[in-house]
Amino acid sequence: MMLQTTVFAAARSRSHGPTAAQWHAVELHRPTAEIDGACELTVCGTLARVAPDQTWPLPSTDVCPVCAVLAP
């Protein structure tokens, strides 16, 4: 039996009015080589552009608090 490890990528949302851009987590269901920086649905339900060069979790202060809890 093979155990599958959950892999998360970091994604950056856009700022909307008074809401600042934040980093989010995206659960990957395909190899990271296939991630091209397109928008994906994040763990918290936001659409954000995946940053293939960033790994999750990020040590940044502008991280989505919901994603931080759901994708530790």
N, C-alpha and C positions, 0 to 999 in steps of 0.2 A: 504494500500500500504506500503510495507516494503522498507526502504532505505538501500542500501548496501553501507557499508563503504569500501573504497579501503584500502587494507592492503599491506604494503611493508615489505620485509625482506632485510637484508643486505647480500651482497655477496662479496667475495674477488676475484679479478682477479689475474692471474699470471703475473709476470714480463716477458717482452719479450725484450731481448737485452737492449737498453738504456731506455725502457719504464718501469717505476716502477709499482709495484702492487698497485691497488687502490680499494677502497670500492665502490660498486655499489648498486643500488636499484633493487629489483626484485618484480614485482607486483604479488601477490599471488592470485590464482584462486581456491585454495583448503585450507583446514585447516592447520594451522602451524604445527599441530601434524604429518602431512604427509610429512613434509619437512625433508629429510634425509641427507642433506649436498651434494647432487649431483649438478652438473653444471646446471645452468638455464640461459635462455636468459634474460639479464638485460633490464632495461628501455631504455638505450642508445644503445642497440643492441650488447653488448659484452656478451660472455659466461663467467660466473664466478661461483665459488663454493659458494653455500648458507651456511651461518653460522647461524644455528638455534638459537644459544645463543646470537646473536647480533640483536638489534632492529634498525630500520631505522627511523629517520635520525641519523647518528653517529656524535658525536662532534669532530671527527678526522680531521686532516688537509689533509690526503691523500684520500679525497673523490672525486669521479668523478664529475667534474663541470656540465656535462650534466645531470646526474642523480639528482644532487642537485637542478637543476632548474625544471626538469620534475616530480620529486617525492618529493615535499617539506615536 
